[in-house]
Amino acid sequence: MLQVLGYKFKHTLALCLASCLMTGCNGLFDGIYDEPPSDETLQLGFNQGDVPNRFSIVLDARDYDEWIYLDLHRRTITTMPIPTSLTGEWDGKSQWAKYSVYGSRYEQLEVRQVDTQPEPELWDMAIHHFDVRTNGGAVLRTDYHSIDDLPTSSETFADEAFVPDQWAMHQCIVDFSSMFDHKIWYQASPVNHVLTEWVKMDFSTPPPKYEASNRVYLLRMSDSTIAALRLRSYMSEAGTKGYLTIDVKYPY
């Protein structure tokens, strides 16, 4: 009896599926699966919060061939391409470097001289995918996970050790088309290693793995003003990695 019922159920299901294929299902399964939001609906740029010194920044930082410069004072965004060749006199340091990467071991294979990275006249921090550098600033990682929980005044952190940018030869990826052969091209560039750790990318076993710190960071800029930053998300609601949503309190 059970075998007969099972056969009838499978036969009926098969007929239903066949009918769906011929008729397009006519909305039979509408509402069963949620449609992911489209990346095209993202409100890119500066988005004002409820109070004057609170806002968020939404960036499309998917590309590896550019730096996105942020001016927090004036709330402007400027994108500059990463040079790929040397067209003039070399500055003695700007270059692409190809490395063999195995876990935490880097072996330099090749170096290519390129032009100096262009910059806008006014900027406070720059983002390359998840990498960050500052314009003469320094960064402190706090133990807080929400800007709302920070002490009222940034003077609380006056005696803490803020970390400036450092030159990095293998941090800013510009070409990982040979990643599965453990070979990656990097742009030699200043990087703030503390703030860059807001998202860690692990290439030890391709494809890469991602981990967000969910911490609040304090950026002390060259004019001594301080911004509180928290990376709310490194992907869009549709799951596309490289869309950054940054919560900001400036001035703090």
C-alpha positions as CSV (number, residue, x, y, z in Angstrom):
1,M,0.0,0.0,0.0
2,L,2.8,2.4,0.9
3,Q,4.6,1.6,-2.3
4,V,1.4,2.4,-4.3
5,L,0.9,5.7,-2.5
6,G,4.6,6.6,-3.0
7,Y,4.3,5.9,-6.7
8,K,1.1,8.0,-7.0
9,F,2.8,11.0,-5.1
10,K,5.9,10.8,-7.4
11,H,3.7,10.6,-10.5
12,T,1.6,13.6,-9.4
13,L,4.7,15.6,-8.6
14,A,6.2,14.8,-11.9
15,L,3.1,16.0,-13.7
16,C,3.1,19.2,-11.7
17,L,6.7,19.9,-12.6
18,A,6.1,19.1,-16.3
19,S,3.1,21.5,-16.3
20,C,5.3,24.2,-14.7
21,L,7.9,23.8,-17.3
22,M,5.3,24.3,-20.1
23,T,3.4,27.2,-18.5
24,G,6.2,29.0,-16.7
25,C,4.5,28.0,-13.4
26,N,2.3,31.1,-13.6
27,G,3.5,32.4,-10.2
28,L,3.0,29.1,-8.5
29,F,6.3,29.5,-6.5
30,D,6.1,33.3,-6.1
31,G,7.1,34.4,-2.6
32,I,8.9,31.1,-1.7
33,Y,12.3,32.5,-2.4
34,D,13.4,36.0,-1.3
35,E,14.9,38.1,-4.1
36,P,18.2,39.6,-2.9
37,P,18.4,43.4,-3.0
38,S,20.1,44.9,-6.0
39,D,23.5,46.6,-5.6
40,E,22.2,49.3,-7.9
41,T,19.9,50.6,-5.1
42,L,22.9,51.4,-2.8
43,Q,23.1,55.0,-1.7
44,L,26.8,55.6,-2.4
45,G,28.6,58.5,-0.8
46,F,28.1,60.4,2.4
47,N,24.8,59.8,4.2
48,Q,23.9,62.2,7.0
49,G,22.9,60.8,10.4
50,D,20.5,62.2,13.0
51,V,23.1,64.6,14.5
52,P,25.5,66.9,12.6
53,N,28.7,64.9,13.5
54,R,27.3,61.4,12.8
55,F,27.2,60.1,9.2
56,S,27.9,57.0,7.2
57,I,29.9,56.5,4.0
58,V,29.0,53.8,1.4
59,L,31.7,53.0,-1.1
60,D,32.0,50.7,-4.1
61,A,35.6,49.5,-3.4
62,R,35.4,46.3,-5.4
63,D,38.1,47.3,-7.8
64,Y,41.7,46.7,-7.1
65,D,43.1,49.2,-9.6
66,E,42.2,52.4,-7.7
67,W,42.4,54.3,-4.5
68,I,39.3,56.1,-3.1
69,Y,40.3,59.3,-1.3
70,L,38.0,60.6,1.5
71,D,38.0,64.2,2.8
72,L,36.1,63.9,6.1
73,H,36.4,67.6,6.7
74,R,34.6,68.6,3.5
75,R,32.8,65.2,2.9
76,T,34.1,64.7,-0.6
77,I,35.2,61.5,-2.4
78,T,37.9,61.4,-5.2
79,T,38.9,58.2,-7.0
80,M,42.4,58.0,-8.5
81,P,43.8,55.1,-10.6
82,I,46.8,53.1,-9.6
83,P,49.7,53.6,-12.1
84,T,50.5,50.5,-14.2
85,S,53.7,51.7,-15.9
86,L,56.5,54.2,-15.7
87,T,56.0,57.2,-18.1
88,G,58.4,59.6,-16.5
89,E,61.2,59.8,-14.0
90,W,61.0,57.1,-11.4
91,D,60.6,58.4,-7.8
92,G,62.8,55.6,-6.5
93,K,60.0,53.7,-4.6
94,S,56.8,53.4,-6.6
95,Q,56.5,49.9,-8.0
96,W,54.5,46.7,-8.5
97,A,56.0,43.6,-6.8
98,K,55.1,40.0,-7.7
99,Y,55.3,37.6,-4.8
100,S,55.0,33.9,-4.3
101,V,52.6,33.6,-1.3
102,Y,52.3,30.6,0.9
103,G,50.5,31.3,4.2
104,S,52.6,34.0,5.9
105,R,55.6,33.4,3.7
106,Y,56.3,35.9,0.9
107,E,59.0,35.4,-1.7
108,Q,59.6,38.3,-4.1
109,L,59.7,37.1,-7.8
110,E,59.6,40.3,-9.9
111,V,59.5,44.1,-9.5
112,R,58.1,46.6,-12.0
113,Q,58.7,50.4,-11.7
114,V,55.7,52.6,-12.0
115,D,54.7,56.3,-11.8
116,T,53.9,57.9,-8.4
117,Q,50.5,57.3,-7.0
118,P,48.4,60.4,-7.8
119,E,46.5,62.1,-4.9
120,P,44.0,64.9,-4.6
121,E,45.0,68.1,-3.0
122,L,42.8,67.6,0.1
123,W,42.2,64.2,1.7
124,D,42.2,62.5,5.1
125,M,42.1,58.8,4.4
126,A,42.2,56.6,1.3
127,I,40.8,53.1,0.7
128,H,42.0,50.4,-1.7
129,H,39.5,47.6,-1.5
130,F,39.9,46.9,2.3
131,D,43.4,48.6,2.6
132,V,43.6,52.0,4.2
133,R,46.2,54.7,4.4
134,T,46.0,58.2,6.0
135,N,47.3,61.6,5.0
136,G,49.8,62.1,7.8
137,G,47.5,60.6,10.4
138,A,47.6,57.8,12.9
139,V,45.1,55.2,14.1
140,L,44.1,53.6,17.4
141,R,42.1,50.4,17.6
142,T,39.7,50.6,20.6
143,D,37.9,47.8,22.5
144,Y,34.5,49.3,21.6
145,H,32.2,47.7,19.1
146,S,29.8,50.6,18.8
147,I,30.4,54.3,18.3
148,D,27.5,55.0,20.6
149,D,29.4,53.4,23.5
150,L,32.5,55.6,23.2
151,P,33.3,58.0,26.0
152,T,31.9,61.4,25.6
153,S,35.3,63.0,24.8
154,S,38.2,61.6,22.7
155,E,40.5,63.1,25.5
156,T,40.0,59.7,27.2
157,F,42.4,58.2,24.6
158,A,45.0,61.1,24.7
159,D,47.7,59.0,26.2
160,E,47.1,55.9,24.0
161,A,49.6,55.0,21.2
162,F,48.2,55.9,17.9
163,V,50.0,54.1,15.0
164,P,51.1,56.0,11.8
165,D,51.3,54.5,8.3
166,Q,54.1,52.3,7.2
167,W,55.5,51.4,3.8
168,A,54.2,48.0,2.7
169,M,55.5,45.9,-0.2
170,H,52.9,43.1,-0.1
171,Q,49.6,44.5,1.3
172,C,47.8,46.2,-1.6
173,I,46.8,43.6,-4.1
174,V,46.6,44.8,-7.7
175,D,46.5,41.5,-9.6
176,F,45.6,38.1,-8.2
177,S,44.7,36.4,-11.5
178,S,47.4,33.8,-10.6
179,M,46.2,33.4,-7.0
180,F,45.6,29.6,-7.4
181,D,49.3,29.3,-8.4
182,H,50.1,31.3,-5.2
183,K,51.4,34.3,-7.2
184,I,50.1,37.8,-6.5
185,W,51.0,41.3,-7.7
186,Y,51.0,44.1,-5.1
187,Q,51.4,47.9,-5.2
188,A,54.1,49.1,-2.9
189,S,52.4,51.7,-0.8
190,P,52.1,53.4,2.6
191,V,49.4,51.5,4.6
192,N,48.0,52.0,8.1
193,H,48.2,48.4,9.2
194,V,46.0,49.0,12.3
195,L,43.0,50.3,10.3
196,T,43.6,47.9,7.5
197,E,42.9,45.1,9.9
198,W,39.2,46.1,10.0
199,V,38.9,43.3,7.4
200,K,41.4,40.5,7.2
201,M,41.8,38.5,4.0
202,D,43.4,35.1,4.3
203,F,45.0,33.8,1.1
204,S,46.7,30.8,2.7
205,T,44.2,28.4,1.0
206,P,42.5,30.1,-2.0
207,P,39.9,31.3,-2.4
208,P,40.4,34.0,0.2
209,K,38.6,34.0,3.5
210,Y,37.3,37.2,5.2
211,E,37.0,38.2,8.8
212,A,35.9,41.6,10.1
213,S,37.1,43.0,13.4
214,N,33.8,44.9,14.2
215,R,35.9,47.3,16.3
216,V,35.8,51.1,16.5
217,Y,38.9,52.8,15.3
218,L,40.1,56.4,16.1
219,L,41.8,58.3,13.2
220,R,43.8,61.2,14.4
221,M,44.4,63.4,11.4
222,S,47.3,65.8,10.7
223,D,45.3,68.8,12.2
224,S,44.9,66.7,15.4
225,T,41.1,66.4,15.0
226,I,39.8,62.8,15.6
227,A,37.3,60.7,13.7
228,A,35.7,57.6,15.1
229,L,35.3,54.9,12.4
230,R,33.5,51.5,12.4
231,L,33.2,49.3,9.4
232,R,29.6,48.3,9.6
233,S,29.8,46.0,6.6
234,Y,32.3,45.0,3.9
235,M,29.6,43.6,1.5
236,S,26.3,44.7,0.1
237,E,22.9,43.2,1.2
238,A,23.1,41.2,-2.0
239,G,26.4,39.6,-0.7
240,T,28.8,41.4,-3.0
241,K,32.1,41.8,-1.2
242,G,33.9,45.2,-1.6
243,Y,30.9,47.4,-0.9
244,L,31.9,49.2,2.3
245,T,29.5,50.9,4.8
246,I,31.5,52.9,7.3
247,D,29.9,54.6,10.4
248,V,31.6,57.8,11.3
249,K,31.6,60.3,14.2
250,Y,33.5,63.4,13.1
251,P,34.6,65.5,14.8
252,Y,34.9,63.3,17.9
